[in-house]
Amino acid sequence: MSLWGSLFRDSFWLRRYVSVNARGTETHGEAEQHRCRYEPSHRLVLAADGRQQVAEASLFTSTEVTVKDLVWPPGADPEDIGASRKPRKVATHRNPLTGRIDHYEVTL
């Protein structure tokens, strides 16, 4: 259990990246609901591709998320593809005592 597990009071929807076809269209799996802690904010961040971008929020979860996945923040409808966000970056945080993965910080 994550050290932050008791703080995960919100939930978000996640569709995991599966593949890309010959035309460059990405395919994602079915929507899954997971627990998280959601913090809206507007800050300048360095994205996974090295560009500076404005982040809308940070999402903390024990579920592994990648920058290719689609994420719906708490309160968004997973049927509305326009409400989805691709993570700008994902940081892995480890438990300082055990060295195991504790949680992920997903910047949207």
N, CA, C and O atoms as a GROMACS GRO file, in nm:
protein
  432
    1MET      N    1   0.085  -0.119   0.000
    1MET     CA    2   0.000   0.000   0.000
    1MET      C    3   0.088   0.124   0.000
    1MET      O    4   0.188   0.131   0.072
    2SER      N    5   0.052   0.219  -0.079
    2SER     CA    6   0.124   0.344  -0.092
    2SER      C    7   0.118   0.422   0.040
    2SER      O    8   0.019   0.417   0.112
    3LEU      N    9   0.226   0.495   0.068
    3LEU     CA   10   0.224   0.584   0.183
    3LEU      C   11   0.116   0.690   0.167
    3LEU      O   12   0.060   0.739   0.265
    4TRP      N   13   0.086   0.724   0.045
    4TRP     CA   14  -0.014   0.827   0.016
    4TRP      C   15  -0.153   0.768   0.000
    4TRP      O   16  -0.248   0.842  -0.023
    5GLY      N   17  -0.167   0.637   0.011
    5GLY     CA   18  -0.294   0.570  -0.017
    5GLY      C   19  -0.414   0.630   0.054
    5GLY      O   20  -0.522   0.636  -0.004
    6SER      N   21  -0.398   0.674   0.177
    6SER     CA   22  -0.511   0.730   0.251
    6SER      C   23  -0.552   0.867   0.197
    6SER      O   24  -0.661   0.915   0.228
    7LEU      N   25  -0.468   0.930   0.116
    7LEU     CA   26  -0.500   1.060   0.059
    7LEU      C   27  -0.568   1.050  -0.077
    7LEU      O   28  -0.610   1.151  -0.132
    8PHE      N   29  -0.580   0.929  -0.131
    8PHE     CA   30  -0.643   0.909  -0.261
    8PHE      C   31  -0.794   0.906  -0.243
    8PHE      O   32  -0.853   0.799  -0.226
    9ARG      N   33  -0.857   1.022  -0.246
    9ARG     CA   34  -1.001   1.033  -0.222
    9ARG      C   35  -1.081   1.062  -0.348
    9ARG      O   36  -1.204   1.060  -0.346
   10ASP      N   37  -1.012   1.090  -0.458
   10ASP     CA   38  -1.078   1.115  -0.585
   10ASP      C   39  -1.060   0.992  -0.673
   10ASP      O   40  -0.991   0.897  -0.636
   11SER      N   41  -1.122   0.995  -0.789
   11SER     CA   42  -1.101   0.887  -0.886
   11SER      C   43  -1.092   0.948  -1.026
   11SER      O   44  -1.154   1.049  -1.055
   12PHE      N   45  -1.013   0.884  -1.110
   12PHE     CA   46  -0.997   0.927  -1.247
   12PHE      C   47  -1.016   0.807  -1.338
   12PHE      O   48  -1.011   0.693  -1.293
   13TRP      N   49  -1.036   0.834  -1.467
   13TRP     CA   50  -1.050   0.729  -1.567
   13TRP      C   51  -0.924   0.724  -1.651
   13TRP      O   52  -0.865   0.828  -1.681
   14LEU      N   53  -0.883   0.603  -1.689
   14LEU     CA   54  -0.760   0.581  -1.764
   14LEU      C   55  -0.787   0.485  -1.879
   14LEU      O   56  -0.847   0.379  -1.859
   15ARG      N   57  -0.742   0.521  -1.998
   15ARG     CA   58  -0.742   0.429  -2.113
   15ARG      C   59  -0.596   0.412  -2.153
   15ARG      O   60  -0.531   0.507  -2.197
   16ARG      N   61  -0.546   0.290  -2.138
   16ARG     CA   62  -0.405   0.261  -2.163
   16ARG      C   63  -0.375   0.253  -2.313
   16ARG      O   64  -0.455   0.202  -2.392
   17TYR      N   65  -0.258   0.304  -2.350
   17TYR     CA   66  -0.210   0.298  -2.487
   17TYR      C   67  -0.187   0.153  -2.526
   17TYR      O   68  -0.127   0.077  -2.450
   18VAL      N   69  -0.234   0.112  -2.644
   18VAL     CA   70  -0.218  -0.025  -2.692
   18VAL      C   71  -0.121  -0.028  -2.809
   18VAL      O   72  -0.020  -0.099  -2.805
   19SER      N   73  -0.150   0.049  -2.914
   19SER     CA   74  -0.065   0.047  -3.034
   19SER      C   75  -0.097   0.167  -3.122
   19SER      O   76  -0.185   0.248  -3.092
   20VAL      N   77  -0.022   0.176  -3.233
   20VAL     CA   78  -0.048   0.277  -3.334
   20VAL      C   79  -0.053   0.205  -3.469
   20VAL      O   80   0.028   0.117  -3.496
   21ASN      N   81  -0.150   0.244  -3.554
   21ASN     CA   82  -0.161   0.176  -3.683
   21ASN      C   83  -0.072   0.243  -3.788
   21ASN      O   84  -0.001   0.338  -3.756
   22ALA      N   85  -0.076   0.196  -3.912
   22ALA     CA   86   0.010   0.247  -4.019
   22ALA      C   87  -0.020   0.393  -4.052
   22ALA      O   88   0.067   0.462  -4.106
   23ARG      N   89  -0.138   0.440  -4.022
   23ARG     CA   90  -0.174   0.580  -4.048
   23ARG      C   91  -0.141   0.673  -3.932
   23ARG      O   92  -0.163   0.794  -3.941
   24GLY      N   93  -0.088   0.618  -3.825
   24GLY     CA   94  -0.049   0.700  -3.711
   24GLY      C   95  -0.159   0.721  -3.609
   24GLY      O   96  -0.144   0.802  -3.518
   25THR      N   97  -0.269   0.649  -3.621
   25THR     CA   98  -0.379   0.659  -3.526
   25THR      C   99  -0.352   0.569  -3.407
   25THR      O  100  -0.328   0.449  -3.422
   26GLU      N  101  -0.355   0.627  -3.289
   26GLU     CA  102  -0.330   0.549  -3.167
   26GLU      C  103  -0.454   0.472  -3.126
   26GLU      O  104  -0.567   0.518  -3.145
   27THR      N  105  -0.432   0.354  -3.069
   27THR     CA  106  -0.539   0.271  -3.015
   27THR      C  107  -0.520   0.262  -2.864
   27THR      O  108  -0.409   0.243  -2.815
   28HIS      N  109  -0.631   0.277  -2.792
   28HIS     CA  110  -0.628   0.268  -2.646
   28HIS      C  111  -0.728   0.164  -2.600
   28HIS      O  112  -0.827   0.138  -2.669
   29GLY      N  113  -0.704   0.104  -2.485
   29GLY     CA  114  -0.791   0.002  -2.429
   29GLY      C  115  -0.918   0.062  -2.371
   29GLY      O  116  -0.949   0.180  -2.392
   30GLU      N  117  -0.990  -0.021  -2.299
   30GLU     CA  118  -1.113   0.022  -2.233
   30GLU      C  119  -1.082   0.114  -2.116
   30GLU      O  120  -0.974   0.108  -2.057
   31ALA      N  121  -1.178   0.200  -2.083
   31ALA     CA  122  -1.162   0.293  -1.971
   31ALA      C  123  -1.166   0.218  -1.839
   31ALA      O  124  -1.254   0.134  -1.816
   32GLU      N  125  -1.070   0.248  -1.752
   32GLU     CA  126  -1.062   0.188  -1.617
   32GLU      C  127  -1.066   0.301  -1.515
   32GLU      O  128  -1.006   0.406  -1.536
   33GLN      N  129  -1.135   0.279  -1.405
   33GLN     CA  130  -1.142   0.380  -1.299
   33GLN      C  131  -1.040   0.346  -1.191
   33GLN      O  132  -1.029   0.230  -1.149
   34HIS      N  133  -0.965   0.449  -1.144
   34HIS     CA  134  -0.862   0.429  -1.041
   34HIS      C  135  -0.870   0.544  -0.939
   34HIS      O  136  -0.920   0.652  -0.968
   35ARG      N  137  -0.819   0.516  -0.820
   35ARG     CA  138  -0.816   0.616  -0.712
   35ARG      C  139  -0.698   0.710  -0.731
   35ARG      O  140  -0.596   0.674  -0.789
   36CYS      N  141  -0.715   0.833  -0.682
   36CYS     CA  142  -0.608   0.932  -0.695
   36CYS      C  143  -0.628   1.046  -0.596
   36CYS      O  144  -0.730   1.055  -0.528
   37ARG      N  145  -0.529   1.133  -0.592
   37ARG     CA  146  -0.542   1.264  -0.528
   37ARG      C  147  -0.521   1.364  -0.640
   37ARG      O  148  -0.422   1.356  -0.713
   38TYR      N  149  -0.612   1.458  -0.656
   38TYR     CA  150  -0.611   1.552  -0.767
   38TYR      C  151  -0.587   1.692  -0.715
   38TYR      O  152  -0.656   1.738  -0.623
   39GLU      N  153  -0.490   1.761  -0.773
   39GLU     CA  154  -0.458   1.898  -0.733
   39GLU      C  155  -0.455   1.989  -0.856
   39GLU      O  156  -0.358   1.986  -0.931
   40PRO      N  157  -0.561   2.069  -0.878
   40PRO     CA  158  -0.559   2.163  -0.989
   40PRO      C  159  -0.451   2.270  -0.966
   40PRO      O  160  -0.432   2.315  -0.853
   41SER      N  161  -0.384   2.307  -1.071
   41SER     CA  162  -0.283   2.414  -1.061
   41SER      C  163  -0.246   2.459  -1.202
   41SER      O  164  -0.269   2.387  -1.299
   42HIS      N  165  -0.191   2.575  -1.212
   42HIS     CA  166  -0.139   2.625  -1.339
   42HIS      C  167   0.006   2.662  -1.315
   42HIS      O  168   0.036   2.763  -1.251
   43ARG      N  169   0.095   2.579  -1.367
   43ARG     CA  170   0.238   2.604  -1.349
   43ARG      C  171   0.314   2.562  -1.473
   43ARG      O  172   0.269   2.476  -1.548
   44LEU      N  173   0.428   2.621  -1.493
   44LEU     CA  174   0.514   2.589  -1.606
   44LEU      C  175   0.596   2.466  -1.572
   44LEU      O  176   0.665   2.463  -1.470
   45VAL      N  177   0.591   2.363  -1.658
   45VAL     CA  178   0.664   2.238  -1.633
   45VAL      C  179   0.743   2.201  -1.757
   45VAL      O  180   0.712   2.245  -1.868
   46LEU      N  181   0.845   2.119  -1.737
   46LEU     CA  182   0.921   2.062  -1.846
   46LEU      C  183   0.856   1.929  -1.882
   46LEU      O  184   0.857   1.836  -1.801
   47ALA      N  185   0.799   1.919  -2.002
   47ALA     CA  186   0.727   1.799  -2.044
   47ALA      C  187   0.825   1.686  -2.074
   47ALA      O  188   0.946   1.706  -2.077
   48ALA      N  189   0.770   1.566  -2.096
   48ALA     CA  190   0.851   1.448  -2.122
   48ALA      C  191   0.937   1.463  -2.247
   48ALA      O  192   1.044   1.403  -2.256
   49ASP      N  193   0.890   1.542  -2.344
   49ASP     CA  194   0.966   1.561  -2.467
   49ASP      C  195   1.064   1.678  -2.460
   49ASP      O  196   1.128   1.710  -2.560
   50GLY      N  197   1.077   1.742  -2.344
   50GLY     CA  198   1.175   1.849  -2.323
   50GLY      C  199   1.123   1.990  -2.345
   50GLY      O  200   1.197   2.086  -2.323
   51ARG      N  201   0.998   2.005  -2.387
   51ARG     CA  202   0.942   2.139  -2.407
   51ARG      C  203   0.880   2.191  -2.279
   51ARG      O  204   0.833   2.114  -2.196
   52GLN      N  205   0.879   2.324  -2.262
   52GLN     CA  206   0.811   2.383  -2.148
   52GLN      C  207   0.664   2.402  -2.183
   52GLN      O  208   0.630   2.454  -2.290
   53GLN      N  209   0.576   2.359  -2.092
   53GLN     CA  210   0.432   2.369  -2.113
   53GLN      C  211   0.364   2.408  -1.983
   53GLN      O  212   0.421   2.390  -1.875
   54VAL      N  213   0.245   2.462  -1.993
   54VAL     CA  214   0.167   2.496  -1.875
   54VAL      C  215   0.086   2.374  -1.833
   54VAL      O  216   0.010   2.319  -1.913
   55ALA      N  217   0.103   2.332  -1.709
   55ALA     CA  218   0.029   2.216  -1.656
   55ALA      C  219  -0.101   2.265  -1.593
   55ALA      O  220  -0.105   2.369  -1.527
   56GLU      N  221  -0.208   2.188  -1.615
   56GLU     CA  222  -0.339   2.221  -1.559
   56GLU      C  223  -0.358   2.163  -1.420
   56GLU      O  224  -0.430   2.220  -1.337
   57ALA      N  225  -0.293   2.048  -1.394
   57ALA     CA  226  -0.315   1.980  -1.267
   57ALA      C  227  -0.209   1.873  -1.245
   57ALA      O  228  -0.138   1.833  -1.337
   58SER      N  229  -0.202   1.828  -1.120
   58SER     CA  230  -0.120   1.711  -1.085
   58SER      C  231  -0.212   1.606  -1.026
   58SER      O  232  -0.303   1.637  -0.949
   59LEU      N  233  -0.187   1.483  -1.063
   59LEU     CA  234  -0.268   1.371  -1.018
   59LEU      C  235  -0.172   1.270  -0.956
   59LEU      O  236  -0.076   1.228  -1.020
   60PHE      N  237  -0.196   1.232  -0.832
   60PHE     CA  238  -0.112   1.136  -0.761
   60PHE      C  239  -0.188   1.005  -0.749
   60PHE      O  240  -0.303   1.003  -0.704
   61THR      N  241  -0.125   0.895  -0.791
   61THR     CA  242  -0.193   0.765  -0.792
   61THR      C  243  -0.093   0.652  -0.772
   61THR      O  244   0.026   0.669  -0.798
   62SER      N  245  -0.141   0.538  -0.728
   62SER     CA  246  -0.055   0.420  -0.717
   62SER      C  247  -0.063   0.336  -0.844
   62SER      O  248   0.006   0.234  -0.855
   63THR      N  249  -0.145   0.377  -0.941
   63THR     CA  250  -0.160   0.309  -1.069
   63THR      C  251  -0.057   0.362  -1.168
   63THR      O  252  -0.041   0.483  -1.183
   64GLU      N  253   0.013   0.271  -1.235
   64GLU     CA  254   0.113   0.314  -1.333
   64GLU      C  255   0.044   0.380  -1.453
   64GLU      O  256  -0.051   0.325  -1.510
   65VAL      N  257   0.092   0.498  -1.489
   65VAL     CA  258   0.040   0.575  -1.602
   65VAL      C  259   0.159   0.613  -1.689
   65VAL      O  260   0.267   0.642  -1.637
   66THR      N  261   0.142   0.613  -1.822
   66THR     CA  262   0.249   0.655  -1.913
   66THR      C  263   0.205   0.780  -1.989
   66THR      O  264   0.087   0.815  -1.988
   67VAL      N  265   0.298   0.846  -2.056
   67VAL     CA  266   0.265   0.967  -2.132
   67VAL      C  267   0.186   0.936  -2.258
   67VAL      O  268   0.137   1.029  -2.323
   68LYS      N  269   0.172   0.810  -2.295
   68LYS     CA  270   0.093   0.772  -2.413
   68LYS      C  271  -0.052   0.739  -2.379
   68LYS      O  272  -0.135   0.726  -2.468
   69ASP      N  273  -0.084   0.725  -2.250
   69ASP     CA  274  -0.219   0.691  -2.206
   69ASP      C  275  -0.311   0.812  -2.216
   69ASP      O  276  -0.264   0.925  -2.230
   70LEU      N  277  -0.441   0.789  -2.207
   70LEU     CA  278  -0.540   0.896  -2.199
   70LEU      C  279  -0.597   0.896  -2.058
   70LEU      O  280  -0.630   0.792  -2.002
   71VAL      N  281  -0.609   1.016  -2.000
   71VAL     CA  282  -0.656   1.032  -1.862
   71VAL      C  283  -0.774   1.129  -1.860
   71VAL      O  284  -0.769   1.234  -1.924
   72TRP      N  285  -0.879   1.093  -1.787
   72TRP     CA  286  -0.990   1.183  -1.762
   72TRP      C  287  -0.982   1.225  -1.616
   72TRP      O  288  -0.988   1.139  -1.528
   73PRO      N  289  -0.967   1.354  -1.587
   73PRO     CA  290  -0.959   1.399  -1.448
   73PRO      C  291  -1.089   1.370  -1.372
   73PRO      O  292  -1.191   1.341  -1.434
   74PRO      N  293  -1.085   1.377  -1.240
   74PRO     CA  294  -1.207   1.354  -1.161
   74PRO      C  295  -1.322   1.443  -1.209
   74PRO      O  296  -1.305   1.563  -1.232
   75GLY      N  297  -1.438   1.382  -1.223
   75GLY     CA  298  -1.557   1.455  -1.265
   75GLY      C  299  -1.579   1.455  -1.416
   75GLY      O  300  -1.688   1.492  -1.461
   76ALA      N  301  -1.480   1.415  -1.495
   76ALA     CA  302  -1.495   1.412  -1.641
   76ALA      C  303  -1.558   1.280  -1.684
   76ALA      O  304  -1.538   1.176  -1.621
   77ASP      N  305  -1.635   1.285  -1.792
   77ASP     CA  306  -1.703   1.168  -1.845
   77ASP      C  307  -1.610   1.092  -1.939
   77ASP      O  308  -1.564   1.149  -2.038
   78PRO      N  309  -1.580   0.963  -1.912
   78PRO     CA  310  -1.489   0.887  -1.998
   78PRO      C  311  -1.544   0.860  -2.138
   78PRO      O  312  -1.470   0.816  -2.225
   79GLU      N  313  -1.673   0.885  -2.160
   79GLU     CA  314  -1.732   0.870  -2.293
   79GLU      C  315  -1.702   0.992  -2.380
   79GLU      O  316  -1.712   0.985  -2.502
   80ASP      N  317  -1.664   1.103  -2.318
   80ASP     CA  318  -1.632   1.228  -2.389
   80ASP      C  319  -1.483   1.232  -2.417
   80ASP      O  320  -1.404   1.267  -2.330
   81ILE      N  321  -1.442   1.195  -2.540
   81ILE     CA  322  -1.301   1.188  -2.574
   81ILE      C  323  -1.235   1.326  -2.566
   81ILE      O  324  -1.115   1.335  -2.543
   82GLY      N  325  -1.312   1.432  -2.586
   82GLY     CA  326  -1.259   1.568  -2.579
   82GLY      C  327  -1.221   1.610  -2.438
   82GLY      O  328  -1.144   1.704  -2.421
   83ALA      N  329  -1.272   1.540  -2.338
   83ALA     CA  330  -1.240   1.572  -2.199
   83ALA      C  331  -1.113   1.501  -2.152
   83ALA      O  332  -1.065   1.526  -2.041
   84SER      N  333  -1.060   1.412  -2.237
   84SER     CA  334  -0.939   1.338  -2.197
   84SER      C  335  -0.815   1.425  -2.210
   84SER      O  336  -0.814   1.523  -2.285
   85ARG      N  337  -0.712   1.388  -2.137
   85ARG     CA  338  -0.583   1.458  -2.140
   85ARG      C  339  -0.474   1.355  -2.154
   85ARG      O  340  -0.482   1.245  -2.098
   86LYS      N  341  -0.370   1.391  -2.230
   86LYS     CA  342  -0.249   1.308  -2.233
   86LYS      C  343  -0.156   1.366  -2.127
   86LYS      O  344  -0.136   1.487  -2.122
   87PRO      N  345  -0.100   1.282  -2.045
   87PRO     CA  346  -0.007   1.333  -1.944
   87PRO      C  347   0.111   1.405  -2.008
   87PRO      O  348   0.167   1.358  -2.107
   88ARG      N  349   0.148   1.518  -1.952
   88ARG     CA  350   0.265   1.592  -2.002
   88ARG      C  351   0.394   1.525  -1.954
   88ARG      O  352   0.494   1.522  -2.025
   89LYS      N  353   0.388   1.471  -1.832
   89LYS     CA  354   0.499   1.392  -1.780
   89LYS      C  355   0.449   1.307  -1.664
   89LYS      O  356   0.347   1.338  -1.603
   90VAL      N  357   0.523   1.201  -1.636
   90VAL     CA  358   0.491   1.112  -1.525
   90VAL      C  359   0.618   1.090  -1.445
   90VAL      O  360   0.720   1.048  -1.499
   91ALA      N  361   0.612   1.119  -1.316
   91ALA     CA  362   0.727   1.098  -1.227
   91ALA      C  363   0.696   0.982  -1.134
   91ALA      O  364   0.588   0.974  -1.076
   92THR      N  365   0.794   0.892  -1.118
   92THR     CA  366   0.780   0.779  -1.029
   92THR      C  367   0.844   0.815  -0.896
   92THR      O  368   0.959   0.858  -0.891
   93HIS      N  369   0.770   0.798  -0.787
   93HIS     CA  370   0.822   0.826  -0.653
   93HIS      C  371   0.836   0.694  -0.577
   93HIS      O  372   0.746   0.610  -0.578
   94ARG      N  373   0.949   0.677  -0.513
   94ARG     CA  374   0.979   0.553  -0.440
   94ARG      C  375   0.971   0.575  -0.290
   94ARG      O  376   0.994   0.685  -0.240
   95ASN      N  377   0.938   0.468  -0.218
   95ASN     CA  378   0.936   0.468  -0.073
   95ASN      C  379   1.081   0.480  -0.026
   95ASN      O  380   1.164   0.398  -0.065
   96PRO      N  381   1.114   0.579   0.057
   96PRO     CA  382   1.253   0.597   0.098
   96PRO      C  383   1.307   0.484   0.187
   96PRO      O  384   1.428   0.467   0.198
   97LEU      N  385   1.220   0.409   0.249
   97LEU     CA  386   1.264   0.301   0.337
   97LEU      C  387   1.286   0.170   0.263
   97LEU      O  388   1.384   0.100   0.289
   98THR      N  389   1.196   0.137   0.170
   98THR     CA  390   1.205   0.008   0.102
   98THR      C  391   1.262   0.018  -0.040
   98THR      O  392   1.313  -0.081  -0.092
   99GLY      N  393   1.253   0.136  -0.101
   99GLY     CA  394   1.300   0.152  -0.238
   99GLY      C  395   1.198   0.108  -0.342
   99GLY      O  396   1.224   0.121  -0.462
  100ARG      N  397   1.084   0.057  -0.299
  100ARG     CA  398   0.979   0.016  -0.392
  100ARG      C  399   0.901   0.138  -0.442
  100ARG      O  400   0.900   0.243  -0.378
  101ILE      N  401   0.837   0.122  -0.556
  101ILE     CA  402   0.755   0.230  -0.610
  101ILE      C  403   0.639   0.257  -0.514
  101ILE      O  404   0.565   0.166  -0.478
  102ASP      N  405   0.624   0.384  -0.475
  102ASP     CA  406   0.519   0.424  -0.382
  102ASP      C  407   0.399   0.480  -0.456
  102ASP      O  408   0.286   0.438  -0.432
  103HIS      N  409   0.424   0.576  -0.546
  103HIS     CA  410   0.315   0.635  -0.624
  103HIS      C  411   0.372   0.704  -0.746
  103HIS      O  412   0.493   0.719  -0.761
  104TYR      N  413   0.281   0.746  -0.834
  104TYR     CA  414   0.317   0.818  -0.955
  104TYR      C  415   0.257   0.957  -0.950
  104TYR      O  416   0.143   0.974  -0.905
  105GLU      N  417   0.333   1.056  -0.995
  105GLU     CA  418   0.283   1.192  -1.006
  105GLU      C  419   0.262   1.219  -1.155
  105GLU      O  420   0.358   1.223  -1.232
  106VAL      N  421   0.137   1.236  -1.194
  106VAL     CA  422   0.101   1.255  -1.334
  106VAL      C  423   0.068   1.402  -1.354
  106VAL      O  424  -0.023   1.455  -1.291
  107THR      N  425   0.143   1.468  -1.440
  107THR     CA  426   0.120   1.609  -1.470
  107THR      C  427   0.034   1.620  -1.594
  107THR      O  428   0.072   1.572  -1.701
  108LEU      N  429  -0.082   1.684  -1.581
  108LEU     CA  430  -0.176   1.699  -1.693
  108LEU      C  431  -0.170   1.840  -1.750
  108LEU      O  432  -0.242   1.871  -1.845
   0.00000   0.00000   0.00000
